[in-house]
Amino acid sequence: MRRWGTLTAVCLGTFMLLLDVTIVVVALPDMAGALHASLGDLQWVVDGYALALAALLLGAGAAADILGRRRVHVAGVVLFAVASLLCGLTSGPELLVAARALQGVGAAAMFATTLPLLGSVYQGQQRSVALGVWGAVSGGAAAVGPILGGLLAEGPGWRWIFFVNLPVSVVEVWLTLRVVPESRGPRGMRVDWAGTAAFAAFAGGVTYAVVRAGEDGWTAPATLTSFGCAALALLVFVLVERRAAHPLLDLALLRRRTFVGVMAGAFAFNGVAFGVTPYVSIWMQTLLGMSPVRGGLTLLPLTVAAMIVAVLVGKLLHGAPTRLTIGGGLLLIGAGNLCQAVLDTGSGWAALVPGFVLVGVGTGFVSPTVGGAALAAVPPERSGMAGGAVNTVRQLGYALGVAVFGTVLTSRMDGSLPHGAAHALAGGGAGALHGAFPDHVLREAFASGLDGALVVSGLTGIAAGCLVLLLVRTPRPAAGQAAGPAAGPVAEKAVAPRG
């Protein structure tokens, strides 16, 4: 038990926190009805969690190096459990968004410590095995989320999407305290609190600005003010990082074209692969009449394709140039989204299947290789920083993807529906609009909006794939460097998520 106890504990926590990124997707229509939530509320239910996770991941890793990784991990699990309870008990959308953000804070503490805990316990071949299992669990969690969410939403109700975390959290705390040894980073490290705050303000500001743009327009005062505040926060972040003794991100890394290319690919990946999914789920349930379970099961082609390809990539393409796996994968994801942009008034979910398969295949190429590519692009002493950065930009990309594609969706709907009706329809309010608009008008409007969002997502994926192919170069191994399994893309992630 003790030999693989740390792996079991870490994988359990990782599965739970990544599951909560996507588990809410198929329950959004039920949440909208129960809480009288708007489209903006639903966007923040998804984004509040992802943003808090992205904004605090690097800072949490730094704090864990000083305070103790196991201690911070357990504290994160406890906070995650308390926030999950609050999510399940909430009576309004504002409280649910706040509780989801609190969940993200706990998840950041958990996620920031998972790989350092594994790296401190396992070495050599055991580390390769442990990281392979961890990678499979990480990929499977996001894929299983919509299916499990559908089962819970249709069964005991959407609140159980959050309540189910409570017993798992208890097991996670008990197991971690029993079998995971404490570990810390090098002495003399400090937490870059100013950088953490500035980055959080930037991430939150730019996401809020995009959401406001969808509601008020791109030139509205609230939108422009939010963009301005986000730009100011980004400037402060750059200035702080240039002067910090222990920065969250060494800006000198941005002079490395391969590192920039990988970060751009990672940022685009989660957004283009999964950013339209919440709106597809709302369309299937509120206009096609699917149950939450059926809505979750329709994503099986994507899920199965991603998991099969990820396994094959790990076994058959070990050592393949990451510019091809990441860049080619993004091209496939972009093509898959464009293949889905064929919806009209009479379309059903089957029209999405070919595109789902392509997106799944592309995800299977990118997901297991992007982390290792980031680490290979920097000096060994900066590997922890690179590992944290790639996880951060992936979550930020997802949060911004949900916001941007929601704005595109409603903008296209505005051509055939009044602005307020378009937002109500996108937010799952089709039932309330049936008396005012014919069914075919609502279906045509939503299909048009989804087509627009999928086209933008597809073109973004293709552009990101071309950028990766242009910028990323596979470094030559140093003389005498082993090229065994421990040097592979997944194994290279067993480091602290910071420098």
C-alpha positions as MATLAB code, in Angstrom:
seq = 'MRRWGTLTAVCLGTFMLLLDVTIVVVALPDMAGALHASLGDLQWVVDGYALALAALLLGAGAAADILGRRRVHVAGVVLFAVASLLCGLTSGPELLVAARALQGVGAAAMFATTLPLLGSVYQGQQRSVALGVWGAVSGGAAAVGPILGGLLAEGPGWRWIFFVNLPVSVVEVWLTLRVVPESRGPRGMRVDWAGTAAFAAFAGGVTYAVVRAGEDGWTAPATLTSFGCAALALLVFVLVERRAAHPLLDLALLRRRTFVGVMAGAFAFNGVAFGVTPYVSIWMQTLLGMSPVRGGLTLLPLTVAAMIVAVLVGKLLHGAPTRLTIGGGLLLIGAGNLCQAVLDTGSGWAALVPGFVLVGVGTGFVSPTVGGAALAAVPPERSGMAGGAVNTVRQLGYALGVAVFGTVLTSRMDGSLPHGAAHALAGGGAGALHGAFPDHVLREAFASGLDGALVVSGLTGIAAGCLVLLLVRTPRPAAGQAAGPAAGPVAEKAVAPRG';
ca = [
       0.000    0.000    0.000;
       2.733    2.461    0.925;
       4.637    1.810   -2.285;
       1.833    3.113   -4.463;
      -0.166    4.915   -1.784;
       1.152    8.329   -2.810;
       0.176    7.673   -6.436;
      -3.321    6.590   -5.372;
      -3.823    9.684   -3.218;
      -2.489   12.084   -5.831;
      -4.524   10.525   -8.644;
      -7.705   10.595   -6.561;
      -7.279   14.308   -5.855;
      -6.333   15.089   -9.454;
      -9.338   13.182  -10.793;
     -11.704   15.050   -8.484;
     -10.399   18.546   -9.227;
     -10.189   18.083  -13.010;
     -13.585   16.363  -13.070;
     -15.108   19.563  -11.686;
     -13.851   21.526  -14.681;
     -16.320   19.766  -16.992;
     -18.854   17.981  -14.768;
     -21.130   21.033  -14.609;
     -21.488   21.289  -18.397;
     -24.547   19.068  -18.864;
     -26.218   20.385  -15.694;
     -26.231   24.027  -16.840;
     -29.853   23.976  -18.122;
     -31.083   22.516  -14.822;
     -29.085   25.108  -12.875;
     -30.505   27.898  -15.018;
     -34.053   26.763  -14.311;
     -33.597   26.142  -10.590;
     -31.635   29.322   -9.835;
     -33.114   31.619  -12.519;
     -29.608   32.125  -13.848;
     -28.735   34.204  -16.902;
     -26.246   33.326  -19.624;
     -23.626   35.438  -17.862;
     -24.267   33.553  -14.621;
     -23.808   30.201  -16.369;
     -20.583   31.388  -17.976;
     -19.225   32.345  -14.579;
     -20.304   29.027  -13.053;
     -17.879   27.429  -15.519;
     -15.268   30.192  -15.591;
     -15.167   31.062  -11.885;
     -13.647   27.668  -11.129;
     -11.235   27.582  -14.076;
     -10.097   31.174  -13.496;
      -9.349   30.725   -9.804;
      -7.469   27.526  -10.612;
      -5.419   29.246  -13.326;
      -4.775   32.478  -11.452;
      -3.544   30.893   -8.215;
      -1.777   27.772   -9.472;
       1.731   29.238   -9.591;
       1.357   31.073   -6.293;
       0.010   27.955   -4.590;
       3.006   25.969   -5.815;
       5.381   28.549   -4.350;
       3.555   28.527   -1.013;
       3.646   24.729   -0.931;
       7.413   24.718   -1.433;
       7.737   26.788    1.750;
       4.923   25.495    3.960;
       5.062   21.847    2.934;
       3.448   20.249   -0.083;
       1.403   17.653    1.780;
       0.127   20.298    4.198;
      -0.960   22.627    1.404;
      -2.494   19.721   -0.516;
      -4.623   18.667    2.451;
      -5.660   22.276    3.109;
      -6.697   22.537   -0.533;
      -8.809   19.369   -0.297;
     -10.566   20.648    2.826;
     -11.302   24.010    1.187;
     -12.476   22.234   -1.965;
     -14.870   20.097    0.102;
     -16.287   23.085    1.997;
     -16.784   24.966   -1.265;
     -18.467   21.905   -2.819;
     -20.922   21.807    0.079;
     -21.676   25.504   -0.412;
     -22.199   24.933   -4.152;
     -24.735   22.213   -3.438;
     -26.623   24.285   -0.853;
     -26.653   27.568   -2.748;
     -29.952   29.293   -3.438;
     -28.909   31.808   -6.084;
     -26.526   32.158   -9.029;
     -24.290   34.754   -7.374;
     -23.618   32.491   -4.405;
     -22.981   29.548   -6.713;
     -20.404   31.526   -8.707;
     -18.676   32.614   -5.491;
     -18.602   29.048   -4.196;
     -17.240   27.806   -7.532;
     -14.424   30.359   -7.304;
     -13.679   29.124   -3.787;
     -13.592   25.599   -5.186;
     -11.006   26.807   -7.679;
      -8.816   28.148   -4.885;
      -8.802   24.754   -3.205;
      -8.208   23.037   -6.540;
      -5.187   25.271   -7.191;
      -3.616   24.162   -3.909;
      -4.292   20.526   -4.823;
      -3.130   20.709   -8.438;
       0.020   22.681   -7.650;
       1.218   19.947   -5.293;
       0.331   16.787   -7.213;
       3.414   16.496   -9.417;
       5.916   17.677   -6.778;
       4.556   15.036   -4.380;
       5.002   12.346   -7.018;
       8.461   13.610   -7.916;
       9.574   13.499   -4.281;
       8.545    9.851   -3.813;
       9.207    8.042   -7.108;
      12.443    7.818   -9.062;
      13.579    6.095  -12.246;
      11.237    3.524  -13.727;
       8.749    3.908  -10.866;
       8.469    7.601  -11.676;
       7.733    6.800  -15.318;
       4.989    4.369  -14.308;
       3.530    6.782  -11.764;
       3.460    9.652  -14.212;
       1.942    7.506  -16.925;
      -0.917    6.580  -14.588;
      -1.287   10.197  -13.474;
      -1.450   11.363  -17.097;
      -4.131    8.811  -17.933;
      -6.205    9.839  -14.912;
      -5.817   13.520  -15.804;
      -7.030   12.947  -19.343;
      -9.867   10.690  -18.282;
     -11.241   13.072  -15.644;
     -12.180   15.848  -18.046;
     -13.640   13.318  -20.489;
     -15.755   11.511  -17.889;
     -17.068   14.769  -16.390;
     -20.039   15.384  -18.734;
     -21.190   11.765  -18.540;
     -21.047   11.598  -14.739;
     -22.622   15.041  -14.536;
     -25.513   13.863  -16.689;
     -26.101   10.791  -14.529;
     -26.137   12.842  -11.328;
     -28.258   15.672  -12.752;
     -30.907   13.289  -14.091;
     -30.779   11.071  -11.004;
     -30.586   12.712   -7.572;
     -30.316   16.231   -9.071;
     -27.678   18.747  -10.147;
     -26.713   19.609   -6.568;
     -25.231   16.123   -6.204;
     -22.610   17.088   -8.770;
     -21.061   18.958   -5.849;
     -22.182   16.785   -2.931;
     -20.416   13.764   -4.425;
     -17.091   15.506   -3.740;
     -17.606   15.308    0.026;
     -17.023   11.572    0.642;
     -14.215   11.561   -1.925;
     -12.558   14.465   -0.117;
     -12.734   12.623    3.210;
     -11.010    9.591    1.683;
      -8.445   11.837    0.009;
      -7.503   13.605    3.268;
      -7.271   10.325    5.199;
      -5.179    8.646    2.533;
      -2.849   11.622    2.068;
      -2.152   11.973    5.790;
      -1.565    8.241    6.101;
       0.702    7.408    3.159;
       2.088   10.618    1.589;
       5.351   11.920    3.085;
       5.879   15.629    3.584;
       8.265   17.436    1.238;
       9.411   21.003    0.639;
      11.268   23.016   -1.960;
      14.760   24.497   -1.625;
      15.390   26.753    1.357;
      15.249   30.497    0.902;
      12.278   30.534   -1.511;
       9.635   33.247   -1.250;
       6.102   33.560   -2.539;
       5.621   36.215   -5.189;
       2.350   37.500   -3.775;
       2.420   40.711   -5.818;
       2.859   38.749   -9.041;
       0.097   36.352   -8.034;
      -2.325   39.214   -7.337;
      -1.458   41.011  -10.587;
      -1.893   37.892  -12.682;
      -5.211   37.088  -10.999;
      -6.431   40.636  -11.708;
      -5.390   40.329  -15.346;
      -7.031   36.933  -15.871;
     -10.243   37.929  -14.137;
     -10.370   41.340  -15.822;
      -9.988   40.119  -19.377;
     -12.529   37.320  -18.884;
     -15.029   39.704  -17.305;
     -14.507   42.103  -20.207;
     -15.334   39.419  -22.780;
     -18.465   38.381  -20.864;
     -19.563   42.027  -20.635;
     -18.924   42.423  -24.371;
     -21.443   39.670  -25.023;
     -24.053   41.424  -22.876;
     -23.392   45.126  -23.528;
     -21.264   45.244  -26.692;
     -17.534   45.613  -27.315;
     -17.586   49.414  -27.101;
     -19.707   49.681  -23.949;
     -18.081   51.645  -21.084;
     -18.091   48.622  -18.767;
     -16.393   46.490  -21.409;
     -13.714   49.044  -22.252;
     -13.070   49.769  -18.567;
     -12.609   46.073  -17.861;
     -10.190   45.672  -20.760;
      -8.275   48.718  -19.544;
      -8.015   47.350  -16.005;
      -6.849   43.994  -17.365;
      -4.167   45.701  -19.478;
      -2.995   47.677  -16.447;
      -2.830   44.504  -14.353;
      -0.773   42.801  -17.073;
       1.650   45.732  -17.116;
       1.971   45.549  -13.324;
       2.603   41.806  -13.574;
       5.422   42.341  -16.075;
       7.022   45.047  -13.921;
       6.744   42.920  -10.778;
       8.210   39.838  -12.442;
      11.173   41.812  -13.747;
      12.105   42.900  -10.225;
      11.075   39.850   -8.161;
      13.825   37.736   -6.622;
      11.705   34.604   -7.084;
       9.270   35.416   -9.912;
       6.304   33.280  -10.851;
       7.496   33.453  -14.454;
      10.996   34.300  -15.606;
      10.250   36.678  -18.483;
      13.531   35.680  -20.134;
      11.802   32.424  -21.076;
       9.626   34.412  -23.469;
      12.696   34.996  -25.610;
      12.728   31.268  -26.365;
      10.582   30.761  -29.460;
       9.916   27.118  -28.671;
       8.638   27.958  -25.191;
       6.398   30.701  -26.591;
       5.069   28.319  -29.229;
       4.248   25.631  -26.689;
       2.554   28.150  -24.370;
       0.463   29.456  -27.281;
      -0.523   25.901  -28.196;
      -1.410   25.027  -24.604;
      -3.441   28.221  -24.222;
      -5.424   27.534  -27.381;
      -5.835   23.807  -26.743;
      -8.315   23.731  -23.867;
     -10.269   26.660  -25.272;
     -10.777   25.332  -28.800;
     -11.248   21.705  -27.743;
     -13.799   22.298  -24.968;
     -14.856   25.975  -24.961;
     -17.978   25.470  -27.107;
     -19.084   22.319  -25.255;
     -21.270   24.098  -22.641;
     -23.344   25.709  -25.401;
     -23.615   22.459  -27.356;
     -24.980   20.861  -24.177;
     -27.536   23.645  -23.703;
     -28.619   23.312  -27.359;
     -29.077   19.554  -27.113;
     -31.112   19.679  -23.912;
     -33.251   22.784  -24.365;
     -33.940   22.592  -28.108;
     -33.445   18.922  -29.019;
     -35.142   17.728  -25.844;
     -32.356   15.443  -24.662;
     -31.998   14.414  -21.045;
     -28.771   15.279  -19.165;
     -27.610   11.652  -19.480;
     -28.155   11.551  -23.236;
     -26.504   14.946  -23.537;
     -23.439   13.628  -21.733;
     -23.359   10.384  -23.718;
     -23.338   12.250  -27.027;
     -19.783   13.320  -26.137;
     -18.628    9.694  -26.066;
     -17.168    9.822  -29.610;
     -14.879   12.638  -28.505;
     -14.046   10.971  -25.193;
     -13.291    7.519  -26.596;
     -11.245    8.886  -29.502;
      -9.176   11.065  -27.155;
      -8.408    8.246  -24.721;
      -7.521    5.685  -27.405;
      -5.258    8.077  -29.293;
      -3.579    9.280  -26.086;
      -2.658    5.694  -25.202;
      -1.356    5.015  -28.709;
       0.656    8.243  -28.719;
       2.264    7.294  -25.423;
       3.181    3.809  -26.670;
       3.933    4.265  -30.358;
       5.034    7.882  -30.758;
       7.313    8.232  -27.753;
      10.118   10.556  -28.826;
       8.216   11.933  -31.826;
       8.761   15.678  -32.435;
       6.341   17.515  -30.170;
       5.880   20.247  -32.778;
       4.117   17.593  -34.874;
       2.008   16.078  -32.100;
       0.932   19.451  -30.673;
       0.720   21.372  -33.937;
      -0.892   18.491  -35.819;
      -3.287   17.849  -32.943;
      -4.426   21.475  -32.927;
      -4.970   21.343  -36.683;
      -7.174   18.282  -36.200;
      -9.112   19.973  -33.403;
      -9.622   23.046  -35.568;
     -10.758   20.907  -38.496;
     -13.114   18.998  -36.197;
     -14.771   22.200  -35.027;
     -15.208   23.377  -38.611;
     -16.785   20.002  -39.460;
     -19.359   20.607  -36.726;
     -20.317   24.020  -38.098;
     -22.998   22.536  -40.392;
     -26.031   22.977  -38.153;
     -29.395   24.252  -39.317;
     -33.001   24.181  -38.143;
     -33.417   20.443  -38.680;
     -30.019   19.294  -37.436;
     -29.679   16.707  -34.678;
     -26.736   15.758  -32.521;
     -25.557   13.151  -35.052;
     -24.377   15.987  -37.308;
     -21.657   16.680  -34.734;
     -20.242   13.157  -34.551;
     -17.592   13.386  -37.323;
     -16.331   16.627  -35.822;
     -16.350   15.132  -32.318;
     -14.145   12.284  -33.507;
     -11.646   14.663  -35.109;
     -11.522   16.831  -31.983;
     -11.006   13.703  -29.872;
      -8.156   12.479  -32.065;
      -6.489   15.883  -31.897;
      -6.943   16.007  -28.127;
      -5.285   12.594  -27.864;
      -2.224   13.987  -29.649;
      -1.921   17.221  -27.676;
      -2.884   16.315  -24.120;
      -0.124   13.811  -23.256;
       2.677   15.770  -24.938;
       2.161   19.475  -24.268;
       3.496   19.414  -20.698;
       6.697   17.616  -21.618;
       7.220   19.969  -24.565;
       7.115   22.977  -22.240;
       9.698   21.425  -19.941;
      11.962   20.438  -22.806;
      11.937   24.032  -24.057;
      13.587   25.489  -20.935;
      16.749   24.854  -18.908;
      16.418   22.131  -16.233;
      16.487   24.670  -13.407;
      13.354   26.304  -14.896;
      11.418   23.086  -15.475;
       9.182   23.578  -12.455;
       8.259   27.067  -13.570;
       7.485   25.790  -17.078;
       5.320   22.966  -15.714;
       3.253   25.385  -13.675;
       2.996   27.842  -16.564;
       1.665   25.277  -19.019;
      -1.049   24.128  -16.595;
      -1.945   27.759  -15.878;
      -2.373   28.798  -19.504;
      -4.418   25.681  -20.261;
      -7.000   26.570  -17.610;
      -6.946   30.242  -18.578;
      -7.468   29.268  -22.211;
     -10.529   27.235  -21.248;
     -12.007   30.087  -19.217;
     -11.479   32.605  -22.002;
     -12.731   30.133  -24.605;
     -16.052   29.730  -22.795;
     -16.387   33.529  -22.538;
     -15.353   34.343  -26.119;
     -17.431   31.646  -27.800;
     -20.446   32.597  -25.707;
     -20.100   36.152  -26.952;
     -19.844   34.957  -30.562;
     -22.882   32.712  -30.043;
     -25.128   35.517  -28.810;
     -23.810   37.963  -31.428;
     -24.929   35.613  -34.195;
     -28.300   35.094  -32.499;
     -28.884   38.833  -32.385;
     -29.406   38.725  -36.147;
     -32.671   36.816  -35.799;
     -33.782   37.471  -32.207;
     -33.974   40.529  -29.930;
     -30.877   40.917  -27.774;
     -32.605   39.909  -24.548;
     -34.206   36.868  -26.156;
     -30.871   35.773  -27.631;
     -29.248   35.833  -24.207;
     -32.166   33.998  -22.636;
     -32.019   31.312  -25.333;
     -28.248   30.857  -24.980;
     -28.692   30.624  -21.221;
     -31.069   27.670  -21.432;
     -34.330   29.645  -21.448;
     -35.865   28.134  -24.578;
     -38.917   26.941  -22.651;
     -39.856   30.480  -21.618;
     -39.472   31.741  -25.198;
     -41.674   29.177  -26.947;
     -44.784   31.287  -26.473;
     -43.199   34.351  -28.054;
     -41.289   32.750  -30.946;
     -41.977   29.744  -33.179;
     -39.891   26.678  -32.443;
     -38.169   26.749  -35.831;
     -37.035   30.343  -35.227;
     -35.422   29.406  -31.920;
     -33.731   26.367  -33.420;
     -32.479   28.331  -36.389;
     -31.109   31.089  -34.142;
     -29.268   28.688  -31.839;
     -27.906   26.642  -34.742;
     -26.643   29.822  -36.386;
     -24.990   30.926  -33.148;
     -23.329   27.557  -32.636;
     -22.080   27.550  -36.213;
     -20.477   30.940  -35.650;
     -18.829   29.861  -32.399;
     -17.558   26.637  -33.973;
     -16.108   28.477  -36.973;
     -14.228   30.916  -34.731;
     -13.043   28.028  -32.567;
     -11.967   26.026  -35.600;
     -10.037   28.876  -37.187;
      -8.365   29.609  -33.845;
      -7.267   25.989  -33.542;
      -5.846   25.971  -37.060;
      -4.004   29.255  -36.480;
      -2.582   27.952  -33.196;
      -1.496   24.701  -34.863;
       0.336   26.629  -37.599;
       1.999   28.824  -34.973;
       3.240   25.764  -33.080;
       4.606   24.198  -36.267;
       6.372   27.474  -37.039;
       7.873   28.205  -33.622;
       8.479   24.904  -31.850;
      11.739   23.101  -32.456;
      12.641   19.783  -30.822;
      15.931   20.248  -28.915;
      18.740   17.805  -29.496;
      19.558   15.737  -26.391;
      22.820   16.629  -24.722;
      25.712   14.221  -25.101;
      25.253   11.240  -22.839;
      21.703   12.162  -21.908;
      19.494    9.142  -21.482;
      16.510    8.887  -23.718;
      14.663    6.297  -21.709;
      11.105    6.421  -20.554;
      11.835    8.819  -17.733;
      12.792   11.458  -20.254;
       9.505   11.292  -22.104;
       6.923   14.034  -22.332;
       4.751   12.823  -19.501;
       7.553   11.935  -17.147;
       9.111   15.337  -17.458;
       6.175   16.835  -15.576;
       7.256   15.444  -12.212;
       8.454   18.756  -10.914;
       7.209   21.619   -8.807;
       4.926   23.936  -10.765;
       7.212   26.931  -10.435;
      10.862   27.937  -10.367;
];
